[in-house]
């Protein structure tokens, strides 16, 4: 009678051992699957901010910043996703997790330093005033009493807020949702000048040769960087390491060549000069 319980006990111990091994193996696989889970990197951008982000003729999203982000994803093994956003809602999009970063001619200004986790700068940009070539406006002083338009919540608006003395001389400072609308207003004569990033200005000038002029005196100088949710240093560092690698091996310069005709000022790229 004693042999049976001992035999059964032995069988139970074997099954317990097998179950334990099976559970451990499943856990390892789950962990491995989790570690190998693909990352989708969602870049928030303004689809009407060439040459950094815009809608191409075939309807796809294009731009220097997007091309750079795509190359970063290729090297990290991530899936790239371009997510157009309303620029004045960019903080909400980032905080809600709809996007992983703001990467689209995003100015690293003093008033934004403690609101995001930033990379270093990759582009040195200026804010300029664009007028019609035949307007007779030659200097910033000539904008006194004129109607000036700028995109809402843009670096151009920030520059004018910092240069309050200049902005006070305008007849009106008007805001619009995007720069396409601003340049349409300039074409129609509704406004006398548009304040924008020099890249955006040159892009719009390229499409209408001789129609516009950039005033010689810039309103301000600034730099572009990539903005992540405050505290997300891990992702920011991974992305920036690849950006530096892309710059060092010459790929950034090659990408930039594709956007010079769209207004990119290659000499303004901080990492390849």
DONU-760221 format. One record per residue: residue number from 1; residue in three letters; x, y, z of N, C-alpha, C in turn. Coordinates in pm, whole numbers, plus 50000, padded with zeros to 5 digits. Layout:
{NUM,"ala",{X,Y,Z},{X,Y,Z},{X,Y,Z}}
...
***
This chain:
{1,"unk",{50083,49879,50000},{50000,50000,50000},{50086,50125,50000}}
{2,"unk",{50209,50119,50059},{50294,50237,50067},{50352,50274,49933}}
{3,"unk",{50377,50176,49841},{50442,50202,49713},{50359,50294,49624}}
{4,"unk",{50228,50279,49633},{50141,50358,49544},{50149,50507,49574}}
{5,"unk",{50137,50547,49694},{50151,50691,49721},{50287,50745,49681}}
{6,"unk",{50394,50666,49705},{50527,50713,49668},{50537,50727,49518}}
{7,"unk",{50482,50633,49444},{50484,50638,49297},{50407,50758,49245}}
{8,"unk",{50288,50777,49303},{50207,50894,49262},{50278,51024,49295}}
{9,"unk",{50342,51027,49409},{50415,51146,49449},{50526,51177,49350}}
{10,"unk",{50594,51073,49305},{50702,51091,49208},{50649,51149,49078}}
{11,"unk",{50532,51095,49033},{50472,51145,48910},{50433,51292,48924}}
{12,"unk",{50372,51323,49038},{50332,51463,49062},{50452,51556,49061}}
{13,"unk",{50564,51514,49116},{50685,51596,49120},{50738,51620,48979}}
{14,"unk",{50728,51515,48895},{50773,51529,48756},{50688,51632,48683}}
{15,"unk",{50554,51619,48699},{50464,51713,48632},{50484,51856,48684}}
{16,"unk",{50507,51868,48813},{50531,52001,48871},{50655,52063,48813}}
{17,"unk",{50761,51978,48799},{50886,52025,48741},{50866,52071,48598}}
{18,"unk",{50790,51991,48521},{50763,52025,48380},{50682,52154,48371}}
{19,"unk",{50584,52168,48459},{50501,52288,48457},{50584,52410,48489}}
{20,"unk",{50678,52393,48587},{50764,52505,48623},{50850,52548,48509}}
{21,"unk",{50910,52451,48439},{50994,52484,48325},{50914,52550,48215}}
{22,"unk",{50792,52497,48193},{50706,52553,48088},{50671,52697,48120}}
{23,"unk",{50639,52724,48246},{50604,52861,48284},{50720,52955,48266}}
{24,"unk",{50839,52912,48299},{50957,52997,48287},{50987,53027,48141}}
{25,"unk",{50975,52924,48057},{50999,52942,47915},{50902,53041,47855}}
{26,"unk",{50773,53028,47893},{50673,53121,47840},{50702,53262,47883}}
{27,"unk",{50747,53278,48008},{50779,53412,48057},{50893,53473,47980}}
{28,"unk",{50996,53392,47951},{51111,53442,47875},{51070,53485,47736}}
{29,"unk",{50982,53406,47674},{50937,53440,47539},{50858,53569,47540}}
{30,"unk",{50775,53584,47645},{50696,53707,47654},{50787,53827,47670}}
{31,"unk",{50890,53809,47753},{50983,53919,47773},{51058,53951,47646}}
{32,"unk",{51099,53842,47574},{51170,53863,47449},{51083,53933,47347}}
{33,"unk",{50954,53892,47342},{50862,53954,47247},{50844,54100,47280}}
{34,"unk",{50837,54129,47413},{50820,54267,47455},{50941,54351,47416}}
{35,"unk",{51061,54291,47438},{51183,54364,47405},{51194,54389,47255}}
{36,"unk",{51144,54292,47176},{51157,54302,47031},{51037,54373,46968}}
{37,"unk",{50944,54418,47050},{50824,54483,46997},{50863,54607,46917}}
{38,"unk",{50814,54619,46794},{50854,54731,46710},{50806,54865,46766}}
{39,"unk",{50889,54965,46750},{50857,55100,46797},{50806,55182,46679}}
{40,"unk",{50693,55245,46695},{50643,55340,46596},{50675,55480,46645}}
{41,"unk",{50755,55551,46569},{50799,55685,46606},{50712,55785,46530}}
{42,"unk",{50624,55853,46603},{50527,55944,46543},{50576,56088,46555}}
{43,"unk",{50602,56149,46441},{50656,56286,46437},{50543,56384,46409}}
{44,"unk",{50521,56476,46500},{50423,56582,46479},{50483,56695,46398}}
{45,"unk",{50412,56736,46292},{50466,56841,46206},{50354,56924,46144}}
{46,"unk",{50390,57042,46100},{50300,57133,46030},{50311,57103,45881}}
{47,"unk",{50204,57057,45820},{50207,57016,45679},{50213,57134,45583}}
{48,"unk",{50215,57254,45636},{50223,57373,45552},{50341,57460,45596}}
{49,"unk",{50453,57393,45620},{50573,57464,45666},{50696,57418,45588}}
{50,"unk",{50696,57445,45457},{50811,57405,45375},{50933,57490,45409}}
{51,"unk",{51054,57439,45392},{51088,57308,45334},{51097,57196,45437}}
{52,"unk",{51056,57224,45560},{51074,57127,45668},{50961,57024,45673}}
{53,"unk",{50841,57064,45634},{50729,56974,45627},{50623,57031,45536}}
{54,"unk",{50575,56950,45442},{50474,56997,45349},{50410,56878,45276}}
{55,"unk",{50306,56907,45200},{50240,56804,45120},{50296,56810,44979}}
{56,"unk",{50353,56699,44934},{50412,56692,44801},{50302,56687,44694}}
{57,"unk",{50344,56701,44568},{50248,56701,44458},{50167,56573,44450}}
{58,"unk",{50226,56461,44492},{50154,56333,44486},{50067,56309,44609}}
{59,"unk",{50061,56410,44698},{49978,56398,44817},{50047,56340,44939}}
{60,"unk",{50171,56297,44922},{50245,56240,45035},{50304,56352,45120}}
{61,"unk",{50344,56318,45241},{50408,56415,45328},{50558,56415,45302}}
{62,"unk",{50613,56534,45290},{50754,56547,45254},{50815,56661,45335}}
{63,"unk",{50945,56676,45323},{51014,56784,45392},{51147,56737,45448}}
{64,"unk",{51236,56830,45470},{51370,56797,45520},{51363,56729,45656}}
{65,"unk",{51284,56784,45749},{51277,56725,45883},{51219,56585,45880}}
{66,"unk",{51119,56564,45796},{51058,56432,45785},{51156,56331,45724}}
{67,"unk",{51231,56374,45624},{51330,56285,45562},{51439,56248,45663}}
{68,"unk",{51477,56344,45744},{51578,56320,45847},{51524,56223,45952}}
{69,"unk",{51399,56244,45994},{51337,56156,46093},{51322,56014,46038}}
{70,"unk",{51290,56003,45912},{51275,55871,45850},{51408,55796,45848}}
{71,"unk",{51517,55869,45821},{51649,55806,45821},{51687,55761,45962}}
{72,"unk",{51651,55841,46062},{51675,55801,46201},{51603,55670,46231}}
{73,"unk",{51479,55659,46189},{51400,55538,46213},{51460,55417,46141}}
{74,"unk",{51507,55438,46019},{51571,55329,45945},{51690,55273,46023}}
{75,"unk",{51765,55360,46084},{51886,55317,46156},{51855,55256,46292}}
{76,"unk",{51743,55295,46351},{51705,55240,46481},{51615,55117,46468}}
{77,"unk",{51568,55091,46346},{51476,54980,46327},{51335,55012,46372}}
{78,"unk",{51302,55141,46375},{51169,55186,46414},{51082,55207,46291}}
{79,"unk",{50951,55209,46314},{50856,55243,46209},{50829,55393,46215}}
{80,"unk",{50845,55460,46103},{50826,55605,46098},{50681,55640,46063}}
{81,"unk",{50626,55737,46135},{50492,55786,46105},{50491,55938,46110}}
{82,"unk",{50452,56001,46000},{50439,56147,45995},{50296,56184,46030}}
{83,"unk",{50281,56266,46134},{50147,56303,46181},{50128,56455,46170}}
{84,"unk",{50053,56500,46070},{50027,56644,46061},{49943,56692,46178}}
{85,"unk",{49974,56810,46228},{49902,56865,46344},{49871,57012,46319}}
{86,"unk",{49773,57061,46391},{49753,57206,46398},{49860,57261,46490}}
{87,"unk",{49935,57357,46441},{50053,57402,46515},{50018,57457,46653}}
{88,"unk",{49904,57524,46663},{49869,57581,46793},{49816,57475,46890}}
{89,"unk",{49801,57349,46843},{49758,57240,46930},{49871,57141,46955}}
{90,"unk",{49993,57178,46922},{50107,57086,46930},{50131,57034,47072}}
{91,"unk",{50112,57118,47173},{50136,57073,47310},{50034,56968,47353}}
{92,"unk",{49910,56989,47315},{49805,56891,47346},{49834,56757,47279}}
{93,"unk",{49877,56763,47153},{49909,56640,47078},{50023,56564,47146}}
{94,"unk",{50123,56637,47193},{50239,56575,47257},{50202,56516,47393}}
{95,"unk",{50130,56592,47473},{50095,56549,47607},{49996,56432,47607}}
{96,"unk",{49914,56424,47503},{49817,56316,47494},{49877,56186,47442}}
{97,"unk",{50000,56194,47390},{50066,56076,47336},{50034,56051,47189}}
{98,"unk",{49964,56142,47125},{49934,56126,46982},{50060,56137,46897}}
{99,"unk",{50158,56210,46947},{50287,56222,46878},{50398,56201,46980}}
{100,"unk",{50516,56161,46930},{50631,56139,47019},{50721,56261,47029}}
{101,"unk",{50715,56346,46929},{50798,56465,46931},{50741,56569,46836}}
{102,"unk",{50791,56690,46849},{50760,56798,46755},{50889,56823,46678}}
{103,"unk",{50884,56793,46550},{51006,56801,46467},{50968,56864,46334}}
{104,"unk",{50973,56996,46331},{50929,57065,46209},{50962,57213,46219}}
{105,"unk",{51090,57245,46206},{51128,57384,46220},{51084,57437,46355}}
{106,"unk",{51109,57360,46461},{51062,57395,46595},{51169,57476,46666}}
{107,"unk",{51135,57600,46696},{51232,57693,46753},{51260,57664,46900}}
{108,"unk",{51387,57650,46931},{51430,57630,47070},{51453,57768,47132}}
{109,"unk",{51343,57829,47172},{51349,57966,47225},{51352,57966,47377}}
{110,"unk",{51389,58078,47434},{51405,58088,47579},{51276,58055,47652}}
{111,"unk",{51163,58099,47598},{51037,58077,47666},{50989,57932,47657}}
{112,"unk",{51056,57850,47576},{51017,57710,47561},{51115,57612,47627}}
{113,"unk",{51225,57662,47677},{51332,57573,47725},{51286,57476,47832}}
{114,"unk",{51202,57520,47926},{51162,57434,48036},{51029,57364,48012}}
{115,"unk",{50979,57370,47888},{50851,57307,47855},{50866,57173,47784}}
{116,"unk",{50987,57147,47733},{51010,57025,47656},{51147,56967,47692}}
{117,"unk",{51167,56842,47658},{51302,56786,47658},{51357,56807,47519}}
{118,"unk",{51463,56884,47508},{51516,56928,47379},{51643,56852,47339}}
{119,"unk",{51662,56837,47210},{51793,56799,47159},{51873,56926,47141}}
{120,"unk",{51998,56911,47101},{52074,57029,47061},{52020,57079,46928}}
{121,"unk",{52067,57196,46886},{52019,57255,46761},{52082,57188,46640}}
{122,"unk",{52004,57179,46533},{52057,57127,46406},{52046,57230,46293}}
{123,"unk",{51974,57342,46320},{51953,57440,46212},{51949,57580,46271}}
{124,"unk",{52027,57668,46212},{52033,57808,46254},{51944,57889,46160}}
{125,"unk",{51837,57944,46214},{51738,58010,46129},{51716,58155,46170}}
{126,"unk",{51671,58236,46075},{51638,58375,46102},{51491,58399,46073}}
{127,"unk",{51434,58494,46143},{51297,58538,46116},{51306,58667,46035}}
{128,"unk",{51236,58666,45921},{51248,58779,45828},{51109,58830,45790}}
{129,"unk",{51110,58948,45731},{50986,59006,45678},{50989,58997,45526}}
{130,"unk",{50880,58949,45467},{50867,58936,45322},{50763,59036,45273}}
{131,"unk",{50796,59107,45168},{50706,59206,45110},{50698,59185,44959}}
{132,"unk",{50605,59250,44896},{50602,59247,44750},{50721,59325,44697}}
{133,"unk",{50779,59275,44591},{50901,59336,44537},{50880,59481,44496}}
{134,"unk",{50760,59515,44454},{50732,59651,44408},{50661,59736,44512}}
{135,"unk",{50667,59694,44639},{50592,59763,44744},{50656,59894,44788}}
{136,"unk",{50785,59910,44761},{50856,60028,44808},{50905,60015,44951}}
{137,"unk",{50873,59902,45016},{50918,59877,45153},{51059,59817,45147}}
{138,"unk",{51153,59884,45208},{51294,59843,45200},{51354,59802,45334}}
{139,"unk",{51299,59859,45443},{51356,59834,45576},{51244,59801,45675}}
{140,"unk",{51283,59752,45791},{51184,59726,45895},{51114,59854,45938}}
{141,"unk",{51184,59964,45934},{51123,60092,45970},{51010,60129,45875}}
{142,"unk",{51020,60082,45751},{50917,60112,45651},{50786,60038,45679}}
{143,"unk",{50788,59944,45773},{50666,59871,45807},{50576,59949,45902}}
{144,"unk",{50620,60065,45944},{50539,60150,46032},{50405,60181,45965}}
{145,"unk",{50298,60153,46038},{50164,60179,45986},{50113,60073,45890}}
{146,"unk",{50192,59969,45862},{50154,59866,45766},{50085,59749,45836}}
{147,"unk",{50011,59671,45756},{49948,59549,45807},{50043,59432,45787}}
{148,"unk",{50077,59366,45896},{50174,59256,45894},{50106,59129,45942}}
{149,"unk",{50133,59017,45873},{50069,58890,45910},{50174,58787,45950}}
{150,"unk",{50136,58702,46045},{50225,58597,46096},{50139,58476,46133}}
{151,"unk",{50198,58358,46130},{50124,58238,46169},{50106,58234,46320}}
{152,"unk",{49988,58192,46363},{49959,58181,46507},{50054,58084,46576}}
{153,"unk",{50099,58122,46693},{50184,58038,46778},{50311,57994,46707}}
{154,"unk",{50363,58077,46619},{50483,58043,46542},{50604,58113,46601}}
{155,"unk",{50722,58075,46549},{50845,58141,46591},{50846,58286,46544}}
{156,"unk",{50779,58313,46432},{50769,58451,46384},{50693,58537,46483}}
{157,"unk",{50584,58484,46537},{50508,58558,46637},{50590,58579,46763}}
{158,"unk",{50662,58475,46805},{50747,58488,46924},{50853,58596,46905}}
{159,"unk",{50909,58602,46783},{51012,58702,46755},{50955,58843,46766}}
{160,"unk",{50832,58861,46720},{50769,58993,46727},{50728,59027,46870}}
{161,"unk",{50691,58926,46947},{50659,58950,47088},{50784,58992,47164}}
{162,"unk",{50899,58937,47124},{51026,58975,47186},{51071,59113,47139}}
{163,"unk",{51029,59152,47020},{51065,59282,46964},{50941,59371,46964}}
{164,"unk",{50892,59395,47082},{50766,59469,47098},{50776,59611,47041}}
{165,"unk",{50893,59668,47049},{50913,59804,46998},{50882,59810,46848}}
{166,"unk",{50927,59708,46774},{50900,59703,46630},{50752,59676,46605}}
{167,"unk",{50695,59576,46675},{50556,59538,46652},{50459,59653,46677}}
{168,"unk",{50492,59738,46772},{50405,59852,46803},{50395,59952,46689}}
{169,"unk",{50492,59949,46600},{50489,60046,46488},{50395,60001,46377}}
{170,"unk",{50357,59874,46377},{50270,59823,46270},{50131,59884,46282}}
{171,"unk",{50064,59897,46165},{49925,59937,46169},{49842,59828,46236}}
{172,"unk",{49863,59702,46191},{49801,59586,46253},{49897,59468,46246}}
{173,"unk",{49893,59386,46350},{49963,59258,46347},{49855,59150,46347}}
{174,"unk",{49843,59082,46235},{49738,58984,46215},{49794,58842,46222}}
{175,"unk",{49714,58750,46274},{49754,58610,46282},{49667,58525,46190}}
{176,"unk",{49728,58420,46135},{49653,58326,46050},{49692,58184,46090}}
{177,"unk",{49620,58088,46035},{49642,57948,46076},{49764,57885,46009}}
{178,"unk",{49802,57932,45890},{49915,57873,45818},{49974,57974,45721}}
{179,"unk",{50096,57946,45676},{50166,58043,45592},{50116,58046,45448}}
{180,"unk",{50053,57939,45402},{49991,57945,45269},{49888,58057,45265}}
{181,"unk",{49808,58065,45371},{49706,58169,45381},{49771,58307,45389}}
{182,"unk",{49880,58316,45463},{49948,58445,45479},{49998,58499,45346}}
{183,"unk",{50059,58412,45266},{50113,58459,45138},{50002,58486,45036}}
{184,"unk",{49888,58419,45051},{49773,58452,44968},{49724,58593,45001}}
{185,"unk",{49723,58626,45129},{49683,58761,45172},{49781,58865,45118}}
{186,"unk",{49909,58831,45118},{50009,58923,45065},{49990,58943,44915}}
{187,"unk",{49961,58836,44845},{49934,58844,44700},{49816,58935,44671}}
{188,"unk",{49713,58923,44752},{49591,58999,44729},{49599,59143,44778}}
{189,"unk",{49706,59175,44850},{49723,59311,44900},{49650,59338,45029}}
{190,"unk",{49596,59233,45091},{49526,59250,45219},{49624,59288,45329}}
{191,"unk",{49746,59233,45320},{49852,59270,45413},{49973,59318,45334}}
{192,"unk",{50059,59391,45404},{50176,59450,45338},{50303,59367,45356}}
{193,"unk",{50302,59279,45455},{50422,59198,45482},{50383,59071,45556}}
{194,"unk",{50464,58970,45539},{50450,58845,45613},{50580,58820,45688}}
{195,"unk",{50569,58791,45816},{50686,58760,45898},{50694,58608,45910}}
{196,"unk",{50808,58551,45868},{50821,58405,45863},{50967,58364,45876}}
{197,"unk",{50988,58234,45894},{51122,58177,45892},{51179,58194,45751}}
{198,"unk",{51309,58214,45744},{51371,58242,45615},{51352,58127,45516}}
{199,"unk",{51349,58002,45564},{51326,57889,45475},{51188,57894,45412}}
{200,"unk",{51087,57925,45493},{50950,57937,45442},{50942,58052,45342}}
{201,"unk",{51008,58161,45376},{51008,58277,45287},{51068,58243,45151}}
{202,"unk",{51182,58175,45152},{51249,58143,45026},{51170,58041,44944}}
{203,"unk",{51101,57952,45012},{51018,57854,44941},{50907,57925,44864}}
{204,"unk",{50841,58018,44929},{50732,58091,44864},{50784,58186,44756}}
{205,"unk",{50903,58237,44775},{50963,58323,44673},{51001,58243,44549}}
{206,"unk",{51043,58118,44569},{51086,58035,44457},{50971,58006,44362}}
{207,"unk",{50850,57997,44415},{50734,57966,44331},{50685,58086,44252}}
{208,"unk",{50730,58206,44294},{50689,58329,44224},{50810,58419,44209}}
{209,"unk",{50897,58381,44120},{51024,58452,44103},{51002,58600,44074}}
{210,"unk",{51068,58683,44155},{51061,58827,44133},{50943,58896,44197}}
{211,"unk",{50849,58820,44252},{50728,58881,44309},{50750,58932,44451}}
{212,"unk",{50839,58865,44525},{50861,58900,44665},{51004,58946,44689}}
{213,"unk",{51022,59009,44804},{51156,59048,44848},{51165,59027,44999}}
{214,"unk",{51281,58983,45045},{51307,58970,45188},{51384,59094,45232}}
{215,"unk",{51336,59159,45336},{51407,59275,45387},{51543,59232,45441}}
{216,"unk",{51644,59315,45415},{51782,59280,45449},{51802,59257,45599}}
{217,"unk",{51733,59334,45680},{51752,59326,45825},{51660,59219,45883}}
{218,"unk",{51714,59111,45941},{51627,59009,46002},{51563,59061,46130}}
{219,"unk",{51449,59006,46162},{51381,59044,46286},{51450,58976,46404}}
{220,"unk",{51494,58853,46384},{51567,58782,46489},{51638,58663,46428}}
{221,"unk",{51732,58609,46503},{51799,58485,46466},{51758,58379,46568}}
{222,"unk",{51751,58254,46524},{51704,58147,46613},{51761,58013,46567}}
{223,"unk",{51737,57911,46648},{51781,57776,46611},{51664,57680,46620}}
{224,"unk",{51671,57576,46537},{51571,57469,46540},{51629,57348,46612}}
{225,"unk",{51543,57280,46688},{51581,57156,46756},{51457,57067,46761}}
{226,"unk",{51473,56948,46817},{51361,56853,46827},{51309,56856,46970}}
{227,"unk",{51178,56874,46983},{51117,56882,47115},{51039,56757,47151}}
{228,"unk",{51073,56696,47266},{51004,56578,47317},{50926,56615,47443}}
{229,"unk",{50837,56526,47484},{50766,56546,47609},{50866,56564,47722}}
{230,"unk",{50841,56660,47807},{50932,56689,47916},{50957,56562,47999}}
{231,"unk",{51084,56524,48011},{51119,56404,48085},{51152,56284,47999}}
{232,"unk",{51123,56292,47870},{51148,56178,47782},{51291,56182,47726}}
{233,"unk",{51387,56183,47816},{51528,56190,47775},{51573,56065,47699}}
{234,"unk",{51516,55949,47735},{51561,55825,47673},{51539,55827,47521}}
{235,"unk",{51419,55861,47479},{51392,55865,47336},{51468,55979,47269}}
{236,"unk",{51473,56094,47335},{51544,56209,47280},{51691,56176,47254}}
{237,"unk",{51754,56108,47349},{51895,56073,47334},{51918,55973,47221}}
{238,"unk",{51829,55875,47210},{51843,55776,47102},{51832,55843,46965}}
{239,"unk",{51734,55931,46952},{51714,56001,46825},{51833,56092,46795}}
{240,"unk",{51877,56167,46894},{51985,56262,46870},{52116,56192,46835}}
{241,"unk",{52143,56080,46898},{52264,56003,46865},{52267,55967,46717}}
{242,"unk",{52150,55930,46663},{52143,55894,46521},{52152,56017,46432}}
{243,"unk",{52096,56128,46478},{52109,56252,46400},{52255,56291,46385}}
{244,"unk",{52331,56279,46494},{52474,56311,46489},{52547,56215,46395}}
{245,"unk",{52508,56090,46398},{52569,55989,46311},{52539,56021,46164}}
{246,"unk",{52416,56060,46137},{52373,56095,46002},{52449,56217,45951}}
{247,"unk",{52474,56311,46039},{52550,56430,46001},{52696,56395,45974}}
{248,"unk",{52753,56311,46061},{52895,56277,46051},{52929,56199,45925}}
{249,"unk",{52841,56108,45883},{52874,56024,45767},{52833,56086,45633}}
{250,"unk",{52783,56210,45638},{52752,56281,45514},{52610,56265,45463}}
{251,"unk",{52531,56181,45531},{52394,56158,45486},{52306,56281,45500}}
{252,"unk",{52327,56359,45605},{52247,56479,45625},{52264,56577,45510}}
{253,"unk",{52389,56594,45467},{52415,56685,45356},{52346,56638,45228}}
{254,"unk",{52345,56506,45206},{52279,56451,45087},{52128,56471,45094}}
{255,"unk",{52071,56453,45213},{51928,56477,45230},{51897,56624,45206}}
{256,"unk",{51982,56711,45258},{51961,56855,45244},{51959,56898,45098}}
{257,"unk",{52042,56836,45016},{52049,56871,44874},{51913,56857,44806}}
{258,"unk",{51830,56767,44856},{51699,56744,44796},{51600,56856,44825}}
{259,"unk",{51634,56945,44920},{51538,57047,44963},{51589,57190,44945}}
{260,"unk",{51704,57205,44884},{51758,57339,44860},{51664,57418,44770}}
{261,"unk",{51611,57354,44668},{51520,57423,44576},{51388,57460,44643}}
{262,"unk",{51360,57397,44756},{51238,57429,44830},{51260,57536,44935}}
{263,"unk",{51382,57589,44943},{51410,57697,45036},{51501,57663,45151}}
{264,"unk",{51549,57540,45158},{51641,57505,45266},{51774,57577,45245}}
{265,"unk",{51822,57640,45350},{51952,57707,45345},{52055,57610,45403}}
{266,"unk",{52126,57543,45315},{52216,57436,45357},{52324,57488,45451}}
{267,"unk",{52367,57611,45429},{52471,57670,45514},{52423,57692,45657}}
{268,"unk",{52292,57686,45679},{52236,57707,45813},{52233,57580,45895}}
{269,"unk",{52269,57466,45836},{52272,57341,45910},{52392,57340,46005}}
{270,"unk",{52366,57341,46133},{52473,57355,46233},{52570,57237,46234}}
{271,"unk",{52525,57119,46196},{52602,56998,46217},{52692,56958,46101}}
{272,"unk",{52684,57029,45988},{52765,56987,45873},{52862,57095,45828}}
{273,"unk",{52865,57208,45899},{52957,57316,45861},{53091,57303,45931}}
***
